[in-house]
Amino acid sequence: MIDHAPTAALVDRFLTGIAPLVPLRALWAHGSLAGGDYRPGRSDLDLVAVLDRPCTPGEEERLERIHRRLDADDPLAAGLHCGYGVAGELEDPDRDHLVWAHRELYRRPISTVTRRELHDFGSVLYGDAPDALLPPVTGPQLAAYVVRDQRDYWRPTLAHPEHWLQDIYVDLGMTTHARATVTLRDGALITKAAALAELRAMGAPAEVVDDIERRRYHDAPAPPTEAWLAHRANLTRAWLIPAVDALLAAHPAG
């Protein structure tokens, strides 16, 4: 059940729109929407739909129109992301599936973390439960995935200082590292709120953690200056580069 009425109405409108267009088997929520850390207008709406067969080109076009219509009508729809997995094609976590995210339709895998979230605390919005359609994720599989993500995506991204002037890189880079640390230590998935607490315990720069917390959980601050963005980027990279390197040194077999 979605507690925020406008978000619930958007998801219901989305479900009503796609159900007649595609061979829908199930619709699930994961991420903050299912995990209790959802913040309207700031959190993404993370969904996974399971279809009985792949979409035809015509169905893909109609899906895109539905997403664009919702995006034009409802500001909350900008954060609505949905992966379209196919029943019987979900065994391989590296297999690409249709996905709508960041206002475009493309293909990418349904990640190992997403799959584990769905099993651990996913919310069933329509149809079968994840246990019926989605292979389980073992502890070693989850650990290997988060190490690869730190090694193959985040560590190379830290070599591009210009990215770290943007909120999204700072927010996700920091919280994803804290979440990876907890997953490798405890075998657990944690919310972004818990990740901020973990960052403080890890000695991350307080100015950066406070900034992420303010923008996610409190009234948004005034637009930042270029000087602040550069300062925040420098603080973030100076802390995160050695932190990621230490994680990878401790877990070399990801």
GIDATA-V901210 format. One record per pair of residues at least 6 apart in sequence whose C-alpha atoms are under 7 Angstrom apart, sorted by the first residue. I is the first residue (numbers start at 1). J is the second residue. Records with the same first field share a line. If there is no record, write none. Layout:
BEGIN
I=J / J
END
This chain:
BEGIN
2=8
17=66
18=63
21=59
22=55 / 59
23=51 / 52 / 53
24=50 / 51 / 52
25=50 / 51 / 52 / 127 / 128
26=49 / 50 / 126 / 127 / 128
27=48 / 49 / 50 / 124 / 125 / 126 / 127
28=47 / 48 / 49 / 122 / 123 / 124 / 125 / 126
29=46 / 47 / 48 / 122 / 123 / 124
30=46 / 47 / 114 / 117 / 118 / 122 / 123
31=46 / 117
32=38
33=45 / 46
34=121 / 122 / 123
35=121
37=191
41=76
42=216
43=79
44=79 / 80
45=79 / 80 / 81
46=80 / 81 / 82
47=81 / 82 / 83
48=82 / 83 / 84
49=82 / 83 / 84 / 85
50=84 / 85 / 86 / 87
51=84 / 85 / 86 / 87
52=86 / 87
53=86 / 87
54=86
64=105
70=77
71=77 / 78
78=103
81=100 / 101
82=99 / 100 / 101
83=97 / 98 / 99 / 100 / 110
84=97 / 98 / 99
85=97 / 98
87=133
90=134
91=135
93=109 / 110 / 111 / 112
94=109
95=109
96=107 / 108 / 109
97=107 / 108 / 109
98=106 / 107 / 108
99=105 / 106 / 107 / 108
100=106
112=142 / 145
113=142
115=137
116=137
118=130
119=130 / 131
139=187
143=183 / 184
144=254
145=254
146=180
147=248 / 254
148=254
150=244
151=248
154=173
155=244
158=237 / 241
163=169
164=170 / 233
165=229 / 230 / 233
170=236
171=212
175=192 / 195 / 196
178=195 / 198 / 199
179=189 / 190 / 195
182=188
183=189
196=209
200=206
204=239
205=235
208=232 / 236
214=220
215=221
END
